[in-house]
Amino acid sequence: MSDKNRWLEKSYGPYVKGGERQARFATSSEMTVEPLYTPEDGVSDYEQQLGYPGEYPFTRGIYPSMYRGRLWTMRQYAGFASAEESNERYKYLLARGTTGLSVAFDLPTQLGYDADDPMSLGEVGKVGVSISSLEDMETLFDGIPLEKVSTSMTINAPASVLWAMYIAVGKQQGVSPQALRGTIQNDILKEYLARGTYIFPPKPSMRLVTDIFAYAKSELPKWNPISISGYHIREAGSTAVQEVAFTLANAIAYVDAALAAGMDIDEFAGQLAFFFNAHNNFLEEVAKFRAARRFWARLMRERFGAKDPRSWMLRFHTQTGGSTLTAQQPENNIVRVALQALAAVLGGTQSLHTNSMDEALGLPTEKAVEIALRTQQIIAHESGIADSADPLAGSYYLESLTNEIEQRASDYIAQIDALGGALRAIEAGWMQAEIQNAAYDYQRAVEKKAKIVVGVNEFASGKPPGIEVLKIDEALGERQAAKLVVLRARRNNEAVAQQLAALAEAGRGQENLMPLILTAVESYATIGEICNALREVWGEYHPEVFV
């Protein structure tokens, strides 16, 4: 009998003979949590499982110095109403210590519609900033020196168009594309899987993704041309294990597509970036980030044969869990976000967004955003956890969780490979069903109080939330539409028509579309006009309904 089993039988068992406080202890991924972890549950091979920060397999971080060298980039995801109003919010954030910008676009922009399109009615500026043309992008970054900031843009189906607008603004400021730093999400597979802001069918959509890869490699070496997102997979209801597995399955599909397009693995893999969620199960989240980093390193080296160590590194941004925030007792969200942010930092994130306490009620107010940013700054400058790389390493429980998450994610990847890869698994509805089942199980657990959500199914007060909520002017859509009338009257419409026709023709062929999109953008073709030119060639995607 091992010492652990002896303790369980002789000491722990008699002590809890009246029963534990719940029938079963488990993580969000339904991994059983034992009452105690010992050396036999932790690390059996230090070099293979952990290693050192900045060295393969990167379990302990992708940089040798981690936060002793420089802190993570502190981003606040922001954008609402008009470009003018969002520009003011960006300047507010920069003045208070934000070190990177993160742009939220409204729903019409995400779907490639102009503000005056009938499809945009009632949605302009509601969940992000309204951007229809280069003129809007110029206003959005007015007075913000792009050579000094790193910008992340959460945009997918029309990522090429918004990226072209950003490049064009940089050129106007005298900043060469080679000097621009940032990330575009450009992760269309997770849109089909979990979020829904797709435009085109999968094949041409994947072509746009690889066109962006190739253009970034040659023209924007400091830019991340994709942020492969587990965040939205988790927001849709997945477990932590599914978040890792499905994100890396999508990443494998992008790598395969780039290789099929003729790119060399070490030419583009070092520019790939990832985007993860930070949820409430603190140690599971820390373990999740470490497991994802190690698993990716092994996939890149062993499955794809990448030789450059930069190709093995999983660089990721983290956002705290929006779906964990509650409209009831919204001040509780400050505590949730602090714990989630702490998990992301202990997990070795490269950049971080902390959600505001009021986001379950509406877009965040300035006060709420400042508290969210201060949360990061307190962790960075007062907690001491940034002073040593991977400070929780060696914890028997943490290492056991890290190992189990990696193994379960690997099992999922094997199932997805057997289905023909991520795209086939998405088209068949298999990955969606896995997420839906996990979401259903969680909701049932909350309803049965098997999982406690403070202020919701336990410790409720019944009082309405007494905090200010940001309101968007309902007349904004009309103002944005009026701007487009003026824009179309003063631009060279003949040149715009020629460029859109050239883009449509190129869409039927094989050439890289980024130079043509950039030319169209610089002539003030709108996002709707550019996307419509490609809609006419490629059509729109309408998913099958799975019941």
N, C-alpha and C positions, 0 to 999 in steps of 0.2 A: 504494500500500500504506500503510495506517495505521501509526502508530508501534506500536500494540499488536500488529498482525499481524507487523510487522517483528521485534519482540522475540520473539514466539512462534516465528518461523521461524529467526531468527539466533542467539538466545541460549538460549531455553528448550528448543527442540527438541533441539539437540545435547547440552545438559546432561543431559536425561533419556532419551537414546537407548537406554539399557539398560532402560528401563521405569520407570513410577511404582510406588508401593507398592501400588496396587490398580488394577484394570482401569477403573473408573469412579468418579468422585466425584459424589455426589448428596445432596440433603437428604432428609428423611423423606417429603417429598411427591414425590420422584423428580424434582426440578428439578436439572438438571445444574449442577455447580459448576465454573466455569472456573478455570484456574490463577491468573488475575489479572483485576482489574477496574480500569477507568480512567474518566476523566470521561465518555467516550462511553456508558458503561453506567449512569450515575447519573441526575442530575437535569437534565432539559432545560427545564423551566418551574418555577422555584422557587415562584411564587405558587400555581399550580394543583396542584402535587404536594406541596409542604410547607407553605408559609405560615408563620404564627407560632403559638406556643402560645396557646390560648384563642380562636383565630380559625379560620374555615372554611378548609380542609377538616379541621382538627383532627388532621392527621398527627402533629404534634409535641406533642399533648396537649390536653386539653379546658379546662384552666385556664391563665391567663397565667403564674402564679407556680409552677405545679406543686408540687414538694415544698419549694421555698423558703418557701411559704406555710404548709403543714402537711403532715406526712408521711402516707403512705397509712395506712388503718386496718389494724391488725395483728390479724387474727382467728385463732383456733385452733378448727377444726371439732371439736366435742367433744360427747359424750353417750354414756352406756352404763348398763346395768343400770337402777336405779331413779332416780326424780327426786331422791331424797335424795343418792345418790352422785354424780349429775351436778352437782347444786347445789354440792357440795364441790369438784368439779373446776373449775367456773366461778370460784368464789371464789379458788381456787389460781392460776388463770390471770390473773385481774384483779390479784391481789397482785403478780404478776411482770411486769406491764407490758402485758398484752393490752389493746387499746383498743376491741375489739368482740367480741361473742359470736357463735358460729356453732353452731347446734343440729343434732346428728345424731339422728334418730329410728330406733327399731328397725323391723324389717320389718313386724310386725303394724300398727303405727301408720301406716306409709307406705301400707298397703293398706286402712286403714279398719276394722281389727278390734280389738276389745277384748282385753285380756290374758287373759281367761277364755274366749275363743272357741276352739273346737277347732282352727280354722285357725292359731292362735297357738302351738300346742304346740311346745315346743323352741326357739322363736325370740324369746321375750320378753327384751328387754334385750341381745340378742347383738350387733347391729351399731349400736346407738344406744340412746337412752333410751326407756323404755316410758311412753307418755302415753295414758291412756284417758279421762280426764275433766279438768274444770277444776281439780279437787282436786290432780291430779298437776302441772298447770301452776303452780298456786300454790306448791307445794313446790319445783318446779324453779327458780323465781325468788325464793324466799324470801330476804330480806335483800339483794337486788340491786335498786338503785333504777333503774327503767326510764326515768326522765327523763334519766339520765346515761349510759346505754349505748345503743349501736346493736346490734340483734340481727338476725342472718340465720338463717332457718329453711329447711333443705333438705327441703321437703315439697311434693308436687305434687298427686296426685289428691284428697286431703282437705285441701288447703291452706286452703280457706275455714274449715274447722273449727278447725285449729290456730291460725290467725290470729285467729279470734274468741276463742279461749281467751286468747291474749296480750293482746288488747284488754281483755278482762274483768279480767285480772290488773292491767293498768295502771289501770283504773278503781278497783279495790280499793285500789291504792296512792295514789290521788288524782291520777293522771296522766291528763290528757285524751287522747283519741285523736289530737287535733291536735298533741300534743307528742311522740308516739311516733316513733322513728326506727328504720329497719331495712328488711329485705327478706324476702319469701317467694319461694321459687323459682317455684312455680305454673306450671311449664313442662311441660304435659302432652304436647305433641307429641314432645319428645325421649324421653318414656317409651315411647310407641308405637314410636319409631324405634330406641332404643338401650339402654333400661334395664329397662323392663317393670313398673314399679310403677304401673300404671293400674288404675282400677276401672270407670269408666263408658265407654260408647261415645263416639266423638269429638265428636258434635254437642252433647250436654249438657255434656260436659267443657269445650268451648270456651265455652259459656254461663257456666259457673262462672268461667272466666278473665275474661271481660268484665264479669261482675257485680262481681268483685273490683276491676277497673280503675275502674269507675264509683264504687264505694264509697270507694276510696282517694282519688279526685279530690275527692269532697265531704267526706269525714270525716277522712282521714289524709294531709294534703298533704306530710308529710315522709317518707312511706313509699314504698318501691319495690314495686309490686304484682306484679312479675314479675322473675325473673332468668333471662333466656333463655340456656340452657345449652349451650355447646359442650363443656364439660368431659366430660360422660358420653358424648358422641359420640366424643371422642378416646379415652376409656378403653375404648370398644368396639372400637377399632382403626383409626379413621380417620387420614388424613394431616392435616397442618396446614392445607392448602388446603381439604379437605373439612370440617374443623372450622369454618372461617370461613364457607364457602358454606352448609352445612346449618344452621348457627346463624342466619345472616341470612335464609335462606329461611323458617325457622320464625318469625322475627320479622316478616317480611312477612305471614305468615298471621295472626299475632295482630293486627297493625295493620289488616289487611283486616276481620277479625272485629269489631274495635272500631268501625271506621267503619260497618260494616253494622248495628251495634247503635245507631247514631245519635250516636256521639261525634265530636267535632271533633278533628282530628289534633293540634293544639297544646294541647288540653285534657289529653291523657294522655301524649303522646310523651316529655315531659320527665321522667316518672316511670319510664320503662322502664329496666331495668338488664340487664347481661349477665354471663356467668360463663364464663371460659375456663380452659383447661388450660395448664400450662407444662411442656414436655417438654425433652428433652436436647439437641437440635440448637440450640445457643445463639442464633446469629444469625438462623436461620430463625424462632425463637420471637419475638425482638424485632421482626422484620419483620412477623410475623403480626399482632401487636397493632396496629402502626401501620397496616397495610393494612386491617384490620377497621374501625378508627376512621374512616379516610378513606372507605372504601366505604359505610359506614352514613350518613355525612354526605351523601354524594351521593345515596343512595337516598331519604333523607328529604326532601331539598330538591327533587330533580329528579323522582322517581317519585311522591311523595305530596304535594308542594307545601307542605310545612311552612314556615311563615314565622318562627316563633320560633327563634332560634339554639339554645336549650336543647333543642329537638326534634331538632336535628342531632347532638347530642353522644352518643357511645357511651361510657357510664360502665360500667366493668366491675370485677368481682372476679376474682381469679385464685387457683387452687389448684395447687400443684405436682403432678406426675404420679404418681398412685397406681400406675398400671400399670407404671411404670418401676422401681418399688422391687423389690428382690430379697430372697428369704429367705436366699440364700447371702450370706455376708459382709455382714450388714446394716449394719455401720458405713460401708460404701461409700455407703449411701443418704444419709448426712449431706452428702457432697460433691455427689451428684446434686441434692439439694434446694437446696443453696446456689447452684448454677449456675442452676437453674430459677427460683429466687426472684430472682436477679440479673437474669435475662432479663425477668421480669415488671415489675420496677421500671424497667429501662431502656426497656421498652415502654410505660410510663406508666399502670400499674394504679392503681385507686382504693382497693382493699383486697386483702389477701393472706393466704392460709393456707399455712403450710409444713407438709408432712407429716412425721411422725415416722419415725425410722429403722426401727422395729420393726413397721410396719403391714403388711408382707407376712407377718407371723407371727401377728398378733392386734391387738386394740385397743391403743392406745399407753399406755405407762406414764407416770407423772409425770416421770421423768427424761428420757425420750425427748421428751415434749412440751416440756419446758423447753429442751432443746437446739434443737428446731425453732423455738421462739419467739426464742431468743437469736440464731439465724441471721438473722432479720429485723432484729433490733436492731443487730447488727454491720454489716449492709448499710446501715442507716439512719444510724448514728452514727459509723462508722469508715471506710467505703469512699470517701466523698466523691462518690459518683455521684448523690446526691440534691441536690447543690448547684446544678446547672444543668439546665434543661429539655431533654429529648431530646438528651443529650450525644453520642450516636453518629450523629446526623443528618449527612448529607453523605458518609458512608462509601460509596464506590462500590458495594461489594458489598452493603451493607445496603439502599441505595436500589434497587438492581437487584432484590433479593429482594422488597422491599415492592411494587414495581411488578408483578412476576410473580405474586405471591400474589393481589393484587387482580384482575389480569386473569383468572387461572385460576378464581378464585371467581366472578367475573362470568360466565364461560362456564358454570359449573355452574348459576348462578341462571337463565340463559337456558334451559337444558335443563329445569329444574324448572318454570319458567313454561310451557314447551311441554307438559309433562305435566299442567298444570292447577293447579299450586301445590304447596306442601309437603305438605298433607294427602293430596292425590291421589297424590303420589309415594310417600308412606309407605304408603298403603293398597295400592298396586300392588307394594310391596316393592322399589322401585327404589333408594331411598336406602339401605335396609338392605343390599342386594346390593353397592352401592359400598363400604360400610364393611367388609363381610365379605371382599371381595376384597382390600382394602388390608391387613386384619389377616392374611389368609392369606399374602400376599406378604411381609409383615414376618417372620412366623414362619418361613417357608421361608428367608429371608435369614439369620436367626439360626442355623437348623439347618445351613446351608451355611457358616457363619462369614463370610458376606459382610458381616454386621453383627456387631460384637463387643459383647457385654455382659460387662463386667468381673466376674469371679468366677463367671460362669455357663458361657459357652461358651469362655472363655479366662481364664487366670490363676486357675483354680479351685484351691481348697485341699483340698477333700474333708472339711473339718472341720465338725461341726454348729455352728449359731449358738450362741454362748455368752452369750446375753442373757436377761434376765428377760422373761417374757410375762404380760400381764394375763389373769387368769382370771375368768370370770363364774360366779357361784353358780348351779348348776342348779336350786336351789329357788326362784329368784326368781319364776318364773311362778306358783307356788302362792301366794306372798306377795302378788303383784299381784292375783291373782284374789280373794284373801280381802278385800283393800281394796274391791273392787267390790261384794262382798256387803254390807259395812257401808254403803257409799255408797247403794246402792239401798234399803236398809232405812230410812235417815233422811231421804231427800229426799222431795219431794212428787211421787209417781209419777203421780198423776192429772194434774197440771199438765204433767209431762214428756210424757205420752201425748198430751195436747191439742196441745202444741207440735210434736211429731213429726208428728201428723196434718196440722196446718196447713202444715208444711214440705213434706210429700208433695203436698198439694193445690197448693201454689204451684209445685212442680216440674212440674206439668202445664200451668202457665200461663207467663206471660212476666215477672212481676215480679222485681225484684232479690232474690235469696235471702239476701244477707248479713245483713240485719236479723233475719230469722227464725232463721238459724243462730246468731247472737249471743244471741238470747233463749233458745234451746234450751240453749246452752252454759252460760249463767248460771243455768239451772235444774238444772244438773248432769246433763243428758243426756250420754251417753258418745259417743265418736267412732264406735263400732260402731253404736249406735242411730241416730245421725244419718245415717251412710252407708247403713245398711240401709233407712231410710225412703226414701232416694233410689234405692237399688238396686231397690226394689219398683216404682218409677215408671219408671226409665230402663233397668233391666237392667244386666248386666255386659258388658264388651267381651271377646270371644274372637277373637283375630287369625286370619287365614288362615295356613296353613302353606305356605311357598314352598320348593320343591325345585328 
